[in-house]
Amino acid sequence: MNDKIDNNLLNKIQKKIVKKKETAIYGLYDNHNASWATRINDFLIDHSGISLKEKSYFFHLMAVMIDAGIPMLRTLEVLSGNTDNLKFQRVINTLVYSTSGGQSLSDSMARFPEVFTETEVGVIKAGEVAGNLNKMLFQLSLQLEKSHDLQTKLITAATYPVVILITLIAIVIAMMVWVVPTLIRLLSEGGLSEDQYPLPTKILLAISNFITGYWWAAIFGFIIFYAIYKVYKSTPTGKFQIDYLKLRIPIVGTLMRKVLVLRFVNLLGILLDAGLPVLKALQIIGGSIDNELYKLKTWEIIKDVQVGGKISESLEAAPFLFSETVVQMLSIGESSASIGSISQKISIYFDREISHTLKRLTALFEPIMILFVGVIVGLLALAILMPIFNLTSLV
């Protein structure tokens, strides 16, 4: 009897921990007649994200299974149930359906530009044509893993100052809303008028009055400013100017340029090693790089290469975007017909350089933030204590 109860309990537990398998296929799945709960759930799934780590794991497992001789269709079917991301499951199910109908993997992936970038589709297509798909998948997996590591490093480096600033702003607002009004009442009851307040206290009082009395104006002004910013950024001129200003920020702009150069040479190396022509590789890079200055420069390089010019000669005309080291190494690669391998070596160098820069920035930010917080706290303490001392003198 006890064994039967234990078995029933075990079955219930196993059913609860079984991974949810998503069977929907994009293009075939229709939820128009489904309940509102199902349609809301579908909306949330379809608009969820797929991380670089998940895609890297997907490409790596696919490479391993194909290298082991498992057919493509069977590989995709297995990988569909190997992810917890329901959107990714739907995407892979659609890939299974498309490839089973005769479409190539690259063409099936191209249906999801929000999931698979043009670079990834181009590498897969080159691997299919050259017959070395497993090798290209391994390279893609490695590239995405490096991108994920770089993304993690950047987020980690930015977390400390951002958290400190948010905490400081929250504390200052709390003081303006609760501490300063209480202080003013205390001073008024003690017989100290506003004319007798020292200048720091007057400034503190003005800020407090604005926050408590016109907070709605501050929120409205922020919304208006953000809307203007988004509209301006959506224009070609605005996006170009904003991207240029980002690259001119002291210290941070230098780091951003290094990251963009790393992405440029890394993509160039991967695409050329995949067997793509130089022009096609540059076109893919021009469509995938997310800075208008580097995008414009890439299309200028394409025009120069089309008329017989060299990549290094075109880069030499933009020392702000590409350092002399990159130009010289690519020049050597062009002379020895090894641009792909040289580009990979440059990307390794810049990856290390970015890691060292982030470590230096992290070490630099800590004392700067401590000093900044100390100055703000000191000014607040001065503005609060000076009228109290004046009140004591009057007493």
N, C-alpha and C positions, 0 to 999 in steps of 0.2 A: 504493500500500500504506500509506504514511504517512498519506495523507488519510483512508483508511478507519479507521485506528487512532485518529486525532484525532477523527473523527466519533463513534466508539463511546465514547471518553472523554468527549466533550462531552455526549452523551446521558445517560451515567451521572451526570455532575455535575448536569445539569438535573433529573433525576429526584430527586436528593437534596435540591435546594433548592426544589422545588415545595412550596407551602404545603399543609399537610394540610387536607383538606376534610371536615368532619364532616357526616354525612348523617342522623344519628339525629333522630327526632321524638318529643317527649315525649307519652305517651299511646298511641303505636304501637310504640315500640322496646321489645323484650323481650329481656333478656340472661340469663334463667333457665337456658337450656341452653348458655350460653357458658362458656368456660374461666374458671378463677379469675383469671388474669391480666387478662382482659377485664373481668370484673366489678369487680376492684379499680381498674382504670383508669377505668371508668365512675363508680365511687363518688368518686374523686378529682376527676373532671371535674365531676360534679353538685354537689359541695360546694366548688368553687372560687369565687372572687369575681369581680365585674365592677366595674371602677373607674369613677369619675365621668367621667374623661377618655374612656374607651371609649364610654360612653353619650352624652356630649356630641358626640363625633365621629360616632356613629351617627345621632343626630337631625339634625346639621348636614348630613351627606351626604344623608339622606332628604329634607330640606327643599329642598336644591339640585336633586335629581333630580325631585321632584314639581313644583317650580317650573318645571323645564324641560319638563314635559309627559309625563314617563315614568310609566306606570301604576304604581299602588301595588304590585301583585304582582311586577312585573318589578324594581322598586326593591328590594324585600326580598330577592329572589333574588340580586341583585348584591351587596347588603350582607352577605349570609350568607357569601360568600367573601372579604369584605374585612377580616375580623378574625382575629387569631391566637388569640383566646380560644375554646377549644373549647366551653365551656359556652354562651357567647354565640352561637356558631354554631348550637348545638342549639335555643336559645331562638328565634333568628330563623327557623330552619327550621320550627319549630312555628307561628310567626306566619304564615309563607307558607302552611302547610297549612290553618290556621284561616281565613285571609282568602280563600283559594281556595274554601273551602266555604261562603262567604257571611257569615262573621262580620266584624264591624267590627274595625278595628285596636285600638281602645280596649278592646273586650271581650276580644280575644285577649291583649293586654298584661296585663289584669287577672288572668289565670291565673298570673302570675308576680309575686306581691307582694314576693318577696325580691329581684327584679331591678328592677321598675318600681314606684315609689312611687305612693301614691294621688293625689298632686299631679300627677305626670306623666300618669297615666291620665285624670284629670279635665281637664287641659289638652287632651289629644288628643281626648277626647270632645267638648269644647266646639268645637274646631276642625272636627271632622267635622260637627257640627250647623250651625255658622255658615258652612261652606264655605270657610274660610280656614286649612286644615290646614297649609299650607306656612309661613304666618306664625307659627302657634303652635309649629311645630317649630323655627323659627329662635329664638324666644324661649326655648324649653326648652333648646336647645343653649347659648345665651348664659348662662342661669341655671346650668346644670350646670358650665360652664367657670368661672364666678365662684366656685361652691362648691368646685370643685377647687383654684382658686388660693388661696382662703381656707384650705382644709385644708392645702395645702402650706406656707403662711405659718405656720400654727400649729405644724405638725410641725417646721419649720425653727427656730422660736423655742424650742421645747422640747428640741431635739436637744443643744445645747451643755451646758446644766446637767445633763441626764440622763446624758450620756456622762461628764462630769466626776465625777458622784456614783458611777456604776458603777465607774469606774476607781479612785477613791479607796477605795471599799469593798473592791475586789479587792486593792489594795495593803495595806490595813490587815489584812485576813484573812491574807494571805501573811506579813506580819510577825508576827502572833500565832501562826501555826502553825510558822514556821521560825526567825525571828530571835529572838523573845523566849525560847524554850526554850534556844537556844544561849547567849544572854546570861546566863540564870540559872545554867547550868552553869559558865560562866566566873566568875561572881561567887562561886559556892559553892566552886570550886577555889581561889579567891583568899582564902577565909576570911571572906567576908561572909555573915552569916546573913540570913534573911528578915525578922527583927525589925529589922534595921539598914537595910532598904530605905526610901527616902523614900516619901511617900504616893503621888505619881504612879506610881512603879514598882510599888507594891503593887496599885494599881488596874489597871495594865496587865497584871500577872501574873494577877489574878483573871479578867480578860476572856480572857486567853490560855488559862487552865485550863478555862474554860467552853467556849470554842470547840473546843479539842482533845479535851475529855472528854465534852461534852454537846451536840455538834453535832447529833446525832439528835433531841434534845429541842427544839432551836431549829427544825429543819425540821418536826417534828411539830406544834409550837406554831403555826408559820406556817400549816400546812395547816388546823388546827382554826380559827384566826382567820379565814382566808379562807372556809372553809365557813360559819361563822356569819355572816360579812358577806354572802355570796351569799344565804343563806336569809333574812336580815333585809331585804335589798334586794328580794327577790321579793315581799314583803308590801307592800300599798298604803301603810301608815304608814311602813315602812322606806324605800321608794323616795322618798317625799315628804320625809322628814327628811334623807336623804343628798343629794338634789338641792338642798334648802335650804342645807345646810352648804356645799356646793360654791359656791353663789352668795355666801356670806358670807366666803369666803377672801379675805384682803387682796390687792389688786391683781389676782390671778387671777380672783376672783369678779366684779369689775367688768368684766373682759374677757369673761368668759363671758356676762354679761348683755347686753353689746353684741352679741355673736355671735347670741344668741337673738332679740334685737329685730330684728337684720338679717334673720334667716330669716323672722320673722313678717311684717314689712312687705314683704319681697321676694316671698314666696309670695302675700300678699294682693294685691299689685300685678299679678302675673302672672295669677292666677286671675280677677281682676276684668276685666283687659284681654282675657282669653280669652272673656268674655261670661257667666261664671258669676254667679248671684245672690250677694249678700253673705252670706246665711246658708249657702249651699252652700260658698262659699269658706272661711268660718270653720270649718265642720265638717271640711273636708279638712285645714285647718291644725291643728285640735285633734287630729286623728288621726295627724298626721305629726310634730309637734314633740316633741322627745325630752327635755323637762324637765317634771316633774310640776307645778311651780308655774305655768309658762306654759301648760301644758295645761289646768289647772284654771281659770286666768283666762280662757282662750279660751272655755271652755264657759260661764263666767259672762257673757262678752260676748254669746254666742249667745242666752242667756236674756234679756238686756237688750234686744237688738235685736228679738227676737220680740214683745216688748210695746211696741215703738215707741221704745226708747231709742237713743242714739247710741254708736258705738264709742268716740269720744273721751271721752265722759262716763264710760263704764265703765273706761277705762284710767286716768282721772284718779284713781280710787280706789285705784290700786296704784302709787304713785310709786317704790317699791323696784324694780319690774319694768320700768316704762316711764317714761322721763324726761319732763319738762315739754315739751321740744322736740318729742318724738314726739306728745304729746297735742295741742299747739297746731297742728302741721302737719296732723294728721288732722282736726282740727276745721275747719280752713280747707278741706280737701278735701271734707268732708261738706257744708259750706255752699255750695261751688261745684259739687257733684256731680262731683267729679274725684278720688275716693279712689284709684283705680288709679294715675293718673299721679303723684299726691302720694306714694303709697307707694313708687313706684319712685325718686322723688327722695330720699326718706328713706333708702332702702337704699343709694343712691350715697353719701350723706353718712356713713352708718355704716360703709360699706366703707372709705372714706378714714380715718375715725376709728380703725378697728381696725388699719389698716396703720400709722398713726402710733403707736398704743399699742404695737404689737409691736416697732417700731423702738426706742421708748424702753425697753421691757422688756429687749430684747436688749442695749442699751447699758448698762443698769443691772445685768443679771445678770453680766456679765463681771467687773467689779471685785468684786462681792459673792462670786462663786465663787472668785476669786483670793485674797481675804481669808480665806474659809472654809478653803480648802485650806492656806493659810499657817498658820492657827491650829492645824489638826489636825496638820500636820507639825511645828510648833513644840512642841506638847504631847508628841508621840511622841518627838521628839529630847530633850526635857527629861527624860521618864521613863526614857530609855535612858542618857543621859549622866550624870545625877546619881549613880547608884550606882557608875558607873565612876570618877568623881571621888572618891567616898568610899573606894573600893578603893585608889586611888592614895595617899590620905591615910594609910590603914592601912599601906601598904607603906613 
